[in-house]
């Protein structure tokens, strides 16, 4: 089984994934968050998303009991922020500018885009939970490139604007 898991991890490293930081507040009002690449849109009607969270995550209970959470698309150049939210045991929000929504959900001010979500459900599968959220609000920071993870490294995607260099269309850096 360990050999299959190693081959699975190596294979999945060949699939580029966007990097998001998922945020919420726990029952005591403390800010909680984690970095994820297992994120996807789910439905257009109603607008909904899914994101996966490991059972072993320190913030697991906060997310499976939370009524609201946010998806923060990590912008290019914020590798350190993505790594910080992927680690255990440190104050992930120290020095990170956030704003709270009407529902009290923390949004990262430096995010390339955000989705504020109401928790719809969660499904336990293997060593993770799949969190499903119905989108309440969506915003994009104009001109922000997003961070991607590919072959265990960070990069970013930049799309040329109208009149830009055609060779730059969809380039991964």
Secondary structure, 3 states (H helix, E strand, C coil): CHHHHHHHHHHHCCCCEECEEEEEECCCCCEEEEEECCEEEEEECCEEEEEEEECCCCCHHHHHHCCEEEEEECECCCHHHHHHHHCCCCCCCCCCCEEECCCCCEEECCCCEEEEEEEEEEEEECCEEEEEEEEEEEEECCCCCEEEEECCEEEEEECCCCCCCHHHCCEEC
